[in-house]
Amino acid sequence: MGIEDKFDAAGDKLKGKADEVIGKATDDESRVIKGKAEQAKGSVKDTVADVKAHVKDSADEARADRADDTDVPYDGADRGNLE
């Protein structure tokens, strides 16, 4: 899902930049503002995609670490300090 999110964000940024340039060329301030807003929306989507990818990677690492810990057989010895 991450790559689709990145492409969606890039599409918003590109569309926004096009609207901004057209707005400036035609002296249409509302289109310039709309374009900048679209670019901001793309930037937010891009950041969300990065955060989602980071969270997924962290969860995968934690899951792998937990699986590594369970591979060691328990010998019955208590290793904690209970004093």
PDB file with SEQRES, HELIX, SHEET and CRYST1 records, atoms N, CA, C and O in Angstrom:
SEQRES   1 A   83  MET GLY ILE GLU ASP LYS PHE ASP ALA ALA GLY ASP LYS          
SEQRES   2 A   83  LEU LYS GLY LYS ALA ASP GLU VAL ILE GLY LYS ALA THR          
SEQRES   3 A   83  ASP ASP GLU SER ARG VAL ILE LYS GLY LYS ALA GLU GLN          
SEQRES   4 A   83  ALA LYS GLY SER VAL LYS ASP THR VAL ALA ASP VAL LYS          
SEQRES   5 A   83  ALA HIS VAL LYS ASP SER ALA ASP GLU ALA ARG ALA ASP          
SEQRES   6 A   83  ARG ALA ASP ASP THR ASP VAL PRO TYR ASP GLY ALA ASP          
SEQRES   7 A   83  ARG GLY ASN LEU GLU                                          
HELIX    1 AA1 GLY A    2  ALA A   25  1                                  24    
HELIX    2 AA2 GLU A   29  THR A   70  1                                  42    
CRYST1    1.000    1.000    1.000  90.00  90.00  90.00 P 1           1          
ATOM      1  N   MET A   1       0.817  -1.203   0.000  1.00  0.00           N  
ATOM      2  CA  MET A   1       0.000   0.000   0.000  1.00  0.00           C  
ATOM      3  C   MET A   1       0.856   1.259   0.000  1.00  0.00           C  
ATOM      4  O   MET A   1       0.380   2.309  -0.433  1.00  0.00           O  
ATOM      5  N   GLY A   2       2.089   1.197   0.465  1.00  0.00           N  
ATOM      6  CA  GLY A   2       2.926   2.372   0.589  1.00  0.00           C  
ATOM      7  C   GLY A   2       3.214   3.061  -0.730  1.00  0.00           C  
ATOM      8  O   GLY A   2       3.194   4.289  -0.810  1.00  0.00           O  
ATOM      9  N   ILE A   3       3.484   2.274  -1.771  1.00  0.00           N  
ATOM     10  CA  ILE A   3       3.830   2.886  -3.052  1.00  0.00           C  
ATOM     11  C   ILE A   3       2.620   3.588  -3.664  1.00  0.00           C  
ATOM     12  O   ILE A   3       2.765   4.629  -4.305  1.00  0.00           O  
ATOM     13  N   GLU A   4       1.439   3.029  -3.471  1.00  0.00           N  
ATOM     14  CA  GLU A   4       0.230   3.685  -3.980  1.00  0.00           C  
ATOM     15  C   GLU A   4       0.008   5.027  -3.283  1.00  0.00           C  
ATOM     16  O   GLU A   4      -0.381   6.010  -3.913  1.00  0.00           O  
ATOM     17  N   ASP A   5       0.262   5.050  -1.980  1.00  0.00           N  
ATOM     18  CA  ASP A   5       0.120   6.291  -1.213  1.00  0.00           C  
ATOM     19  C   ASP A   5       1.096   7.354  -1.715  1.00  0.00           C  
ATOM     20  O   ASP A   5       0.744   8.528  -1.833  1.00  0.00           O  
ATOM     21  N   LYS A   6       2.329   6.927  -2.009  1.00  0.00           N  
ATOM     22  CA  LYS A   6       3.337   7.860  -2.505  1.00  0.00           C  
ATOM     23  C   LYS A   6       2.944   8.417  -3.872  1.00  0.00           C  
ATOM     24  O   LYS A   6       3.098   9.611  -4.127  1.00  0.00           O  
ATOM     25  N   PHE A   7       2.433   7.543  -4.754  1.00  0.00           N  
ATOM     26  CA  PHE A   7       2.003   8.004  -6.075  1.00  0.00           C  
ATOM     27  C   PHE A   7       0.812   8.950  -5.973  1.00  0.00           C  
ATOM     28  O   PHE A   7       0.735   9.937  -6.704  1.00  0.00           O  
ATOM     29  N   ASP A   8      -0.101   8.653  -5.080  1.00  0.00           N  
ATOM     30  CA  ASP A   8      -1.261   9.517  -4.864  1.00  0.00           C  
ATOM     31  C   ASP A   8      -0.811  10.898  -4.387  1.00  0.00           C  
ATOM     32  O   ASP A   8      -1.313  11.922  -4.850  1.00  0.00           O  
ATOM     33  N   ALA A   9       0.136  10.910  -3.462  1.00  0.00           N  
ATOM     34  CA  ALA A   9       0.665  12.175  -2.956  1.00  0.00           C  
ATOM     35  C   ALA A   9       1.377  12.952  -4.059  1.00  0.00           C  
ATOM     36  O   ALA A   9       1.212  14.166  -4.180  1.00  0.00           O  
ATOM     37  N   ALA A  10       2.162  12.250  -4.853  1.00  0.00           N  
ATOM     38  CA  ALA A  10       2.883  12.910  -5.951  1.00  0.00           C  
ATOM     39  C   ALA A  10       1.901  13.475  -6.969  1.00  0.00           C  
ATOM     40  O   ALA A  10       2.133  14.550  -7.520  1.00  0.00           O  
ATOM     41  N   GLY A  11       0.810  12.763  -7.222  1.00  0.00           N  
ATOM     42  CA  GLY A  11      -0.219  13.251  -8.152  1.00  0.00           C  
ATOM     43  C   GLY A  11      -0.853  14.538  -7.654  1.00  0.00           C  
ATOM     44  O   GLY A  11      -1.077  15.470  -8.427  1.00  0.00           O  
ATOM     45  N   ASP A  12      -1.142  14.586  -6.362  1.00  0.00           N  
ATOM     46  CA  ASP A  12      -1.711  15.808  -5.782  1.00  0.00           C  
ATOM     47  C   ASP A  12      -0.742  16.975  -5.887  1.00  0.00           C  
ATOM     48  O   ASP A  12      -1.138  18.094  -6.210  1.00  0.00           O  
ATOM     49  N   LYS A  13       0.526  16.709  -5.613  1.00  0.00           N  
ATOM     50  CA  LYS A  13       1.532  17.771  -5.699  1.00  0.00           C  
ATOM     51  C   LYS A  13       1.655  18.289  -7.132  1.00  0.00           C  
ATOM     52  O   LYS A  13       1.717  19.496  -7.365  1.00  0.00           O  
ATOM     53  N   LEU A  14       1.691  17.359  -8.088  1.00  0.00           N  
ATOM     54  CA  LEU A  14       1.821  17.744  -9.493  1.00  0.00           C  
ATOM     55  C   LEU A  14       0.614  18.536  -9.978  1.00  0.00           C  
ATOM     56  O   LEU A  14       0.757  19.562 -10.642  1.00  0.00           O  
ATOM     57  N   LYS A  15      -0.577  18.047  -9.638  1.00  0.00           N  
ATOM     58  CA  LYS A  15      -1.801  18.751 -10.032  1.00  0.00           C  
ATOM     59  C   LYS A  15      -1.841  20.138  -9.396  1.00  0.00           C  
ATOM     60  O   LYS A  15      -2.222  21.114 -10.041  1.00  0.00           O  
ATOM     61  N   GLY A  16      -1.448  20.215  -8.137  1.00  0.00           N  
ATOM     62  CA  GLY A  16      -1.425  21.502  -7.449  1.00  0.00           C  
ATOM     63  C   GLY A  16      -0.449  22.476  -8.077  1.00  0.00           C  
ATOM     64  O   GLY A  16      -0.748  23.660  -8.229  1.00  0.00           O  
ATOM     65  N   LYS A  17       0.719  21.970  -8.441  1.00  0.00           N  
ATOM     66  CA  LYS A  17       1.714  22.845  -9.068  1.00  0.00           C  
ATOM     67  C   LYS A  17       1.201  23.349 -10.420  1.00  0.00           C  
ATOM     68  O   LYS A  17       1.386  24.515 -10.767  1.00  0.00           O  
ATOM     69  N   ALA A  18       0.559  22.461 -11.172  1.00  0.00           N  
ATOM     70  CA  ALA A  18      -0.005  22.866 -12.464  1.00  0.00           C  
ATOM     71  C   ALA A  18      -1.072  23.943 -12.271  1.00  0.00           C  
ATOM     72  O   ALA A  18      -1.081  24.940 -12.993  1.00  0.00           O  
ATOM     73  N   ASP A  19      -1.966  23.748 -11.307  1.00  0.00           N  
ATOM     74  CA  ASP A  19      -2.998  24.759 -11.026  1.00  0.00           C  
ATOM     75  C   ASP A  19      -2.374  26.090 -10.621  1.00  0.00           C  
ATOM     76  O   ASP A  19      -2.828  27.156 -11.038  1.00  0.00           O  
ATOM     77  N   GLU A  20      -1.329  26.012  -9.802  1.00  0.00           N  
ATOM     78  CA  GLU A  20      -0.667  27.244  -9.360  1.00  0.00           C  
ATOM     79  C   GLU A  20      -0.048  27.995 -10.552  1.00  0.00           C  
ATOM     80  O   GLU A  20      -0.206  29.209 -10.678  1.00  0.00           O  
ATOM     81  N   VAL A  21       0.651  27.262 -11.417  1.00  0.00           N  
ATOM     82  CA  VAL A  21       1.296  27.893 -12.576  1.00  0.00           C  
ATOM     83  C   VAL A  21       0.250  28.476 -13.524  1.00  0.00           C  
ATOM     84  O   VAL A  21       0.412  29.592 -14.018  1.00  0.00           O  
ATOM     85  N   ILE A  22      -0.820  27.727 -13.778  1.00  0.00           N  
ATOM     86  CA  ILE A  22      -1.884  28.233 -14.657  1.00  0.00           C  
ATOM     87  C   ILE A  22      -2.544  29.454 -14.041  1.00  0.00           C  
ATOM     88  O   ILE A  22      -2.848  30.424 -14.735  1.00  0.00           O  
ATOM     89  N   GLY A  23      -2.762  29.401 -12.736  1.00  0.00           N  
ATOM     90  CA  GLY A  23      -3.356  30.541 -12.039  1.00  0.00           C  
ATOM     91  C   GLY A  23      -2.500  31.787 -12.144  1.00  0.00           C  
ATOM     92  O   GLY A  23      -3.016  32.885 -12.349  1.00  0.00           O  
ATOM     93  N   LYS A  24      -1.189  31.620 -12.004  1.00  0.00           N  
ATOM     94  CA  LYS A  24      -0.285  32.763 -12.125  1.00  0.00           C  
ATOM     95  C   LYS A  24      -0.268  33.291 -13.559  1.00  0.00           C  
ATOM     96  O   LYS A  24      -0.241  34.501 -13.783  1.00  0.00           O  
ATOM     97  N   ALA A  25      -0.284  32.373 -14.526  1.00  0.00           N  
ATOM     98  CA  ALA A  25      -0.233  32.779 -15.934  1.00  0.00           C  
ATOM     99  C   ALA A  25      -1.499  33.511 -16.367  1.00  0.00           C  
ATOM    100  O   ALA A  25      -1.446  34.402 -17.215  1.00  0.00           O  
ATOM    101  N   THR A  26      -2.634  33.135 -15.786  1.00  0.00           N  
ATOM    102  CA  THR A  26      -3.912  33.744 -16.162  1.00  0.00           C  
ATOM    103  C   THR A  26      -4.362  34.803 -15.163  1.00  0.00           C  
ATOM    104  O   THR A  26      -5.459  35.349 -15.278  1.00  0.00           O  
ATOM    105  N   ASP A  27      -3.512  35.089 -14.185  1.00  0.00           N  
ATOM    106  CA  ASP A  27      -3.825  36.068 -13.149  1.00  0.00           C  
ATOM    107  C   ASP A  27      -5.107  35.705 -12.387  1.00  0.00           C  
ATOM    108  O   ASP A  27      -5.938  36.558 -12.075  1.00  0.00           O  
ATOM    109  N   ASP A  28      -5.229  34.402 -12.102  1.00  0.00           N  
ATOM    110  CA  ASP A  28      -6.392  33.865 -11.384  1.00  0.00           C  
ATOM    111  C   ASP A  28      -5.932  33.467  -9.971  1.00  0.00           C  
ATOM    112  O   ASP A  28      -5.462  32.351  -9.748  1.00  0.00           O  
ATOM    113  N   GLU A  29      -6.079  34.400  -9.034  1.00  0.00           N  
ATOM    114  CA  GLU A  29      -5.582  34.196  -7.668  1.00  0.00           C  
ATOM    115  C   GLU A  29      -6.248  32.995  -6.992  1.00  0.00           C  
ATOM    116  O   GLU A  29      -5.595  32.285  -6.228  1.00  0.00           O  
ATOM    117  N   SER A  30      -7.522  32.759  -7.255  1.00  0.00           N  
ATOM    118  CA  SER A  30      -8.205  31.631  -6.613  1.00  0.00           C  
ATOM    119  C   SER A  30      -7.607  30.299  -7.090  1.00  0.00           C  
ATOM    120  O   SER A  30      -7.527  29.345  -6.316  1.00  0.00           O  
ATOM    121  N   ARG A  31      -7.190  30.234  -8.350  1.00  0.00           N  
ATOM    122  CA  ARG A  31      -6.577  29.004  -8.858  1.00  0.00           C  
ATOM    123  C   ARG A  31      -5.182  28.824  -8.268  1.00  0.00           C  
ATOM    124  O   ARG A  31      -4.757  27.696  -8.017  1.00  0.00           O  
ATOM    125  N   VAL A  32      -4.473  29.919  -8.048  1.00  0.00           N  
ATOM    126  CA  VAL A  32      -3.163  29.836  -7.397  1.00  0.00           C  
ATOM    127  C   VAL A  32      -3.334  29.272  -5.987  1.00  0.00           C  
ATOM    128  O   VAL A  32      -2.594  28.378  -5.576  1.00  0.00           O  
ATOM    129  N   ILE A  33      -4.297  29.791  -5.262  1.00  0.00           N  
ATOM    130  CA  ILE A  33      -4.553  29.325  -3.895  1.00  0.00           C  
ATOM    131  C   ILE A  33      -4.978  27.860  -3.894  1.00  0.00           C  
ATOM    132  O   ILE A  33      -4.524  27.072  -3.065  1.00  0.00           O  
ATOM    133  N   LYS A  34      -5.853  27.505  -4.830  1.00  0.00           N  
ATOM    134  CA  LYS A  34      -6.293  26.106  -4.945  1.00  0.00           C  
ATOM    135  C   LYS A  34      -5.094  25.205  -5.226  1.00  0.00           C  
ATOM    136  O   LYS A  34      -4.990  24.116  -4.661  1.00  0.00           O  
ATOM    137  N   GLY A  35      -4.194  25.650  -6.089  1.00  0.00           N  
ATOM    138  CA  GLY A  35      -3.005  24.862  -6.410  1.00  0.00           C  
ATOM    139  C   GLY A  35      -2.097  24.673  -5.213  1.00  0.00           C  
ATOM    140  O   GLY A  35      -1.581  23.579  -4.985  1.00  0.00           O  
ATOM    141  N   LYS A  36      -1.901  25.729  -4.453  1.00  0.00           N  
ATOM    142  CA  LYS A  36      -1.055  25.625  -3.260  1.00  0.00           C  
ATOM    143  C   LYS A  36      -1.681  24.699  -2.227  1.00  0.00           C  
ATOM    144  O   LYS A  36      -0.982  23.941  -1.554  1.00  0.00           O  
ATOM    145  N   ALA A  37      -3.000  24.764  -2.106  1.00  0.00           N  
ATOM    146  CA  ALA A  37      -3.701  23.876  -1.173  1.00  0.00           C  
ATOM    147  C   ALA A  37      -3.556  22.418  -1.611  1.00  0.00           C  
ATOM    148  O   ALA A  37      -3.360  21.530  -0.781  1.00  0.00           O  
ATOM    149  N   GLU A  38      -3.654  22.182  -2.907  1.00  0.00           N  
ATOM    150  CA  GLU A  38      -3.509  20.821  -3.440  1.00  0.00           C  
ATOM    151  C   GLU A  38      -2.087  20.296  -3.177  1.00  0.00           C  
ATOM    152  O   GLU A  38      -1.903  19.125  -2.845  1.00  0.00           O  
ATOM    153  N   GLN A  39      -1.106  21.161  -3.327  1.00  0.00           N  
ATOM    154  CA  GLN A  39       0.277  20.766  -3.045  1.00  0.00           C  
ATOM    155  C   GLN A  39       0.459  20.441  -1.563  1.00  0.00           C  
ATOM    156  O   GLN A  39       1.149  19.484  -1.209  1.00  0.00           O  
ATOM    157  N   ALA A  40      -0.154  21.233  -0.714  1.00  0.00           N  
ATOM    158  CA  ALA A  40      -0.073  20.976   0.730  1.00  0.00           C  
ATOM    159  C   ALA A  40      -0.733  19.641   1.069  1.00  0.00           C  
ATOM    160  O   ALA A  40      -0.225  18.881   1.894  1.00  0.00           O  
ATOM    161  N   LYS A  41      -1.859  19.367   0.433  1.00  0.00           N  
ATOM    162  CA  LYS A  41      -2.552  18.090   0.640  1.00  0.00           C  
ATOM    163  C   LYS A  41      -1.643  16.934   0.230  1.00  0.00           C  
ATOM    164  O   LYS A  41      -1.583  15.917   0.921  1.00  0.00           O  
ATOM    165  N   GLY A  42      -0.938  17.083  -0.887  1.00  0.00           N  
ATOM    166  CA  GLY A  42       0.003  16.059  -1.332  1.00  0.00           C  
ATOM    167  C   GLY A  42       1.143  15.868  -0.356  1.00  0.00           C  
ATOM    168  O   GLY A  42       1.572  14.741  -0.109  1.00  0.00           O  
ATOM    169  N   SER A  43       1.635  16.962   0.199  1.00  0.00           N  
ATOM    170  CA  SER A  43       2.721  16.871   1.182  1.00  0.00           C  
ATOM    171  C   SER A  43       2.266  16.140   2.445  1.00  0.00           C  
ATOM    172  O   SER A  43       3.012  15.340   3.009  1.00  0.00           O  
ATOM    173  N   VAL A  44       1.050  16.416   2.879  1.00  0.00           N  
ATOM    174  CA  VAL A  44       0.512  15.723   4.058  1.00  0.00           C  
ATOM    175  C   VAL A  44       0.362  14.233   3.760  1.00  0.00           C  
ATOM    176  O   VAL A  44       0.726  13.396   4.587  1.00  0.00           O  
ATOM    177  N   LYS A  45      -0.166  13.899   2.594  1.00  0.00           N  
ATOM    178  CA  LYS A  45      -0.310  12.484   2.227  1.00  0.00           C  
ATOM    179  C   LYS A  45       1.050  11.800   2.178  1.00  0.00           C  
ATOM    180  O   LYS A  45       1.186  10.649   2.594  1.00  0.00           O  
ATOM    181  N   ASP A  46       2.052  12.504   1.674  1.00  0.00           N  
ATOM    182  CA  ASP A  46       3.406  11.962   1.593  1.00  0.00           C  
ATOM    183  C   ASP A  46       3.945  11.669   2.989  1.00  0.00           C  
ATOM    184  O   ASP A  46       4.531  10.612   3.220  1.00  0.00           O  
ATOM    185  N   THR A  47       3.750  12.596   3.912  1.00  0.00           N  
ATOM    186  CA  THR A  47       4.202  12.412   5.289  1.00  0.00           C  
ATOM    187  C   THR A  47       3.470  11.249   5.954  1.00  0.00           C  
ATOM    188  O   THR A  47       4.081  10.447   6.660  1.00  0.00           O  
ATOM    189  N   VAL A  48       2.168  11.161   5.727  1.00  0.00           N  
ATOM    190  CA  VAL A  48       1.385  10.050   6.297  1.00  0.00           C  
ATOM    191  C   VAL A  48       1.887   8.714   5.755  1.00  0.00           C  
ATOM    192  O   VAL A  48       1.991   7.744   6.506  1.00  0.00           O  
ATOM    193  N   ALA A  49       2.196   8.654   4.469  1.00  0.00           N  
ATOM    194  CA  ALA A  49       2.719   7.422   3.875  1.00  0.00           C  
ATOM    195  C   ALA A  49       4.052   7.042   4.519  1.00  0.00           C  
ATOM    196  O   ALA A  49       4.300   5.866   4.790  1.00  0.00           O  
ATOM    197  N   ASP A  50       4.907   8.030   4.764  1.00  0.00           N  
ATOM    198  CA  ASP A  50       6.191   7.762   5.417  1.00  0.00           C  
ATOM    199  C   ASP A  50       5.993   7.238   6.834  1.00  0.00           C  
ATOM    200  O   ASP A  50       6.666   6.296   7.252  1.00  0.00           O  
ATOM    201  N   VAL A  51       5.073   7.848   7.568  1.00  0.00           N  
ATOM    202  CA  VAL A  51       4.809   7.416   8.947  1.00  0.00           C  
ATOM    203  C   VAL A  51       4.245   5.996   8.953  1.00  0.00           C  
ATOM    204  O   VAL A  51       4.657   5.166   9.763  1.00  0.00           O  
ATOM    205  N   LYS A  52       3.312   5.720   8.056  1.00  0.00           N  
ATOM    206  CA  LYS A  52       2.738   4.370   7.975  1.00  0.00           C  
ATOM    207  C   LYS A  52       3.819   3.338   7.679  1.00  0.00           C  
ATOM    208  O   LYS A  52       3.835   2.260   8.274  1.00  0.00           O  
ATOM    209  N   ALA A  53       4.715   3.666   6.765  1.00  0.00           N  
ATOM    210  CA  ALA A  53       5.792   2.737   6.422  1.00  0.00           C  
ATOM    211  C   ALA A  53       6.714   2.515   7.618  1.00  0.00           C  
ATOM    212  O   ALA A  53       7.140   1.391   7.881  1.00  0.00           O  
ATOM    213  N   HIS A  54       7.017   3.596   8.341  1.00  0.00           N  
ATOM    214  CA  HIS A  54       7.886   3.479   9.512  1.00  0.00           C  
ATOM    215  C   HIS A  54       7.231   2.629  10.603  1.00  0.00           C  
ATOM    216  O   HIS A  54       7.884   1.779  11.208  1.00  0.00           O  
ATOM    217  N   VAL A  55       5.964   2.857  10.847  1.00  0.00           N  
ATOM    218  CA  VAL A  55       5.244   2.086  11.871  1.00  0.00           C  
ATOM    219  C   VAL A  55       5.195   0.608  11.484  1.00  0.00           C  
ATOM    220  O   VAL A  55       5.390  -0.270  12.325  1.00  0.00           O  
ATOM    221  N   LYS A  56       4.935   0.347  10.212  1.00  0.00           N  
ATOM    222  CA  LYS A  56       4.884  -1.043   9.744  1.00  0.00           C  
ATOM    223  C   LYS A  56       6.242  -1.708   9.915  1.00  0.00           C  
ATOM    224  O   LYS A  56       6.321  -2.839  10.396  1.00  0.00           O  
ATOM    225  N   ASP A  57       7.322  -1.012   9.522  1.00  0.00           N  
ATOM    226  CA  ASP A  57       8.665  -1.569   9.681  1.00  0.00           C  
ATOM    227  C   ASP A  57       8.988  -1.839  11.143  1.00  0.00           C  
ATOM    228  O   ASP A  57       9.558  -2.880  11.472  1.00  0.00           O  
ATOM    229  N   SER A  58       8.629  -0.909  12.019  1.00  0.00           N  
ATOM    230  CA  SER A  58       8.885  -1.087  13.449  1.00  0.00           C  
ATOM    231  C   SER A  58       8.106  -2.277  14.001  1.00  0.00           C  
ATOM    232  O   SER A  58       8.632  -3.053  14.799  1.00  0.00           O  
ATOM    233  N   ALA A  59       6.865  -2.417  13.578  1.00  0.00           N  
ATOM    234  CA  ALA A  59       6.044  -3.548  14.031  1.00  0.00           C  
ATOM    235  C   ALA A  59       6.621  -4.863  13.526  1.00  0.00           C  
ATOM    236  O   ALA A  59       6.649  -5.852  14.258  1.00  0.00           O  
ATOM    237  N   ASP A  60       7.083  -4.876  12.279  1.00  0.00           N  
ATOM    238  CA  ASP A  60       7.685  -6.093  11.723  1.00  0.00           C  
ATOM    239  C   ASP A  60       8.959  -6.471  12.488  1.00  0.00           C  
ATOM    240  O   ASP A  60       9.193  -7.645  12.775  1.00  0.00           O  
ATOM    241  N   GLU A  61       9.779  -5.465  12.816  1.00  0.00           N  
ATOM    242  CA  GLU A  61      10.995  -5.729  13.589  1.00  0.00           C  
ATOM    243  C   GLU A  61      10.666  -6.269  14.975  1.00  0.00           C  
ATOM    244  O   GLU A  61      11.297  -7.213  15.449  1.00  0.00           O  
ATOM    245  N   ALA A  62       9.675  -5.665  15.620  1.00  0.00           N  
ATOM    246  CA  ALA A  62       9.283  -6.118  16.958  1.00  0.00           C  
ATOM    247  C   ALA A  62       8.757  -7.551  16.904  1.00  0.00           C  
ATOM    248  O   ALA A  62       9.049  -8.368  17.777  1.00  0.00           O  
ATOM    249  N   ARG A  63       7.983  -7.837  15.870  1.00  0.00           N  
ATOM    250  CA  ARG A  63       7.445  -9.184  15.700  1.00  0.00           C  
ATOM    251  C   ARG A  63       8.590 -10.180  15.487  1.00  0.00           C  
ATOM    252  O   ARG A  63       8.571 -11.277  16.046  1.00  0.00           O  
ATOM    253  N   ALA A  64       9.580  -9.800  14.683  1.00  0.00           N  
ATOM    254  CA  ALA A  64      10.721 -10.676  14.426  1.00  0.00           C  
ATOM    255  C   ALA A  64      11.552 -10.876  15.691  1.00  0.00           C  
ATOM    256  O   ALA A  64      12.005 -11.987  15.965  1.00  0.00           O  
ATOM    257  N   ASP A  65      11.752  -9.814  16.459  1.00  0.00           N  
ATOM    258  CA  ASP A  65      12.494  -9.930  17.714  1.00  0.00           C  
ATOM    259  C   ASP A  65      11.780 -10.854  18.687  1.00  0.00           C  
ATOM    260  O   ASP A  65      12.411 -11.670  19.360  1.00  0.00           O  
ATOM    261  N   ARG A  66      10.465 -10.722  18.758  1.00  0.00           N  
ATOM    262  CA  ARG A  66       9.673 -11.572  19.649  1.00  0.00           C  
ATOM    263  C   ARG A  66       9.774 -13.031  19.202  1.00  0.00           C  
ATOM    264  O   ARG A  66       9.857 -13.930  20.039  1.00  0.00           O  
ATOM    265  N   ALA A  67       9.766 -13.268  17.897  1.00  0.00           N  
ATOM    266  CA  ALA A  67       9.876 -14.632  17.387  1.00  0.00           C  
ATOM    267  C   ALA A  67      11.256 -15.201  17.705  1.00  0.00           C  
ATOM    268  O   ALA A  67      11.379 -16.388  18.009  1.00  0.00           O  
ATOM    269  N   ASP A  68      12.301 -14.364  17.637  1.00  0.00           N  
ATOM    270  CA  ASP A  68      13.646 -14.827  17.972  1.00  0.00           C  
ATOM    271  C   ASP A  68      13.734 -15.222  19.443  1.00  0.00           C  
ATOM    272  O   ASP A  68      14.396 -16.203  19.781  1.00  0.00           O  
ATOM    273  N   ASP A  69      13.076 -14.472  20.313  1.00  0.00           N  
ATOM    274  CA  ASP A  69      13.102 -14.769  21.745  1.00  0.00           C  
ATOM    275  C   ASP A  69      12.402 -16.080  22.060  1.00  0.00           C  
ATOM    276  O   ASP A  69      12.794 -16.776  22.996  1.00  0.00           O  
ATOM    277  N   THR A  70      11.392 -16.424  21.311  1.00  0.00           N  
ATOM    278  CA  THR A  70      10.639 -17.651  21.597  1.00  0.00           C  
ATOM    279  C   THR A  70      11.330 -18.878  21.032  1.00  0.00           C  
ATOM    280  O   THR A  70      10.925 -19.999  21.339  1.00  0.00           O  
ATOM    281  N   ASP A  71      12.372 -18.699  20.207  1.00  0.00           N  
ATOM    282  CA  ASP A  71      13.096 -19.841  19.650  1.00  0.00           C  
ATOM    283  C   ASP A  71      14.005 -20.503  20.687  1.00  0.00           C  
ATOM    284  O   ASP A  71      14.395 -21.658  20.516  1.00  0.00           O  
ATOM    285  N   VAL A  72      14.348 -19.784  21.761  1.00  0.00           N  
ATOM    286  CA  VAL A  72      15.225 -20.311  22.793  1.00  0.00           C  
ATOM    287  C   VAL A  72      14.379 -21.105  23.783  1.00  0.00           C  
ATOM    288  O   VAL A  72      13.433 -20.573  24.364  1.00  0.00           O  
ATOM    289  N   PRO A  73      14.721 -22.377  23.973  1.00  0.00           N  
ATOM    290  CA  PRO A  73      13.912 -23.174  24.912  1.00  0.00           C  
ATOM    291  C   PRO A  73      14.118 -22.698  26.348  1.00  0.00           C  
ATOM    292  O   PRO A  73      15.225 -22.317  26.732  1.00  0.00           O  
ATOM    293  N   TYR A  74      13.067 -22.721  27.120  1.00  0.00           N  
ATOM    294  CA  TYR A  74      13.111 -22.315  28.523  1.00  0.00           C  
ATOM    295  C   TYR A  74      13.707 -23.446  29.342  1.00  0.00           C  
ATOM    296  O   TYR A  74      13.239 -24.583  29.277  1.00  0.00           O  
ATOM    297  N   ASP A  75      14.759 -23.129  30.127  1.00  0.00           N  
ATOM    298  CA  ASP A  75      15.433 -24.174  30.915  1.00  0.00           C  
ATOM    299  C   ASP A  75      14.936 -24.237  32.360  1.00  0.00           C  
ATOM    300  O   ASP A  75      15.428 -25.039  33.153  1.00  0.00           O  
ATOM    301  N   GLY A  76      13.968 -23.396  32.697  1.00  0.00           N  
ATOM    302  CA  GLY A  76      13.402 -23.441  34.026  1.00  0.00           C  
ATOM    303  C   GLY A  76      14.116 -22.589  35.044  1.00  0.00           C  
ATOM    304  O   GLY A  76      13.615 -22.427  36.157  1.00  0.00           O  
ATOM    305  N   ALA A  77      15.271 -22.035  34.707  1.00  0.00           N  
ATOM    306  CA  ALA A  77      16.054 -21.230  35.649  1.00  0.00           C  
ATOM    307  C   ALA A  77      15.500 -19.797  35.672  1.00  0.00           C  
ATOM    308  O   ALA A  77      15.197 -19.206  34.636  1.00  0.00           O  
ATOM    309  N   ASP A  78      15.381 -19.269  36.893  1.00  0.00           N  
ATOM    310  CA  ASP A  78      14.925 -17.895  37.049  1.00  0.00           C  
ATOM    311  C   ASP A  78      16.140 -16.970  36.989  1.00  0.00           C  
ATOM    312  O   ASP A  78      17.038 -17.077  37.824  1.00  0.00           O  
ATOM    313  N   ARG A  79      16.176 -16.064  36.013  1.00  0.00           N  
ATOM    314  CA  ARG A  79      17.313 -15.204  35.821  1.00  0.00           C  
ATOM    315  C   ARG A  79      17.103 -13.824  36.481  1.00  0.00           C  
ATOM    316  O   ARG A  79      18.006 -12.988  36.452  1.00  0.00           O  
ATOM    317  N   GLY A  80      15.944 -13.586  37.061  1.00  0.00           N  
ATOM    318  CA  GLY A  80      15.651 -12.288  37.674  1.00  0.00           C  
ATOM    319  C   GLY A  80      16.161 -12.195  39.092  1.00  0.00           C  
ATOM    320  O   GLY A  80      16.400 -13.210  39.746  1.00  0.00           O  
ATOM    321  N   ASN A  81      16.328 -10.969  39.565  1.00  0.00           N  
ATOM    322  CA  ASN A  81      16.750 -10.724  40.937  1.00  0.00           C  
ATOM    323  C   ASN A  81      15.501 -10.456  41.751  1.00  0.00           C  
ATOM    324  O   ASN A  81      14.865  -9.414  41.588  1.00  0.00           O  
ATOM    325  N   LEU A  82      15.147 -11.370  42.613  1.00  0.00           N  
ATOM    326  CA  LEU A  82      13.898 -11.253  43.376  1.00  0.00           C  
ATOM    327  C   LEU A  82      14.144 -10.789  44.815  1.00  0.00           C  
ATOM    328  O   LEU A  82      13.230 -10.862  45.635  1.00  0.00           O  
ATOM    329  N   GLU A  83      15.330 -10.322  45.140  1.00  0.00           N  
ATOM    330  CA  GLU A  83      15.626  -9.890  46.512  1.00  0.00           C  
ATOM    331  C   GLU A  83      15.016  -8.577  46.834  1.00  0.00           C  
ATOM    332  O   GLU A  83      15.175  -8.080  47.949  1.00  0.00           O  
TER     333      GLU A  83                                                      
END                                                                             
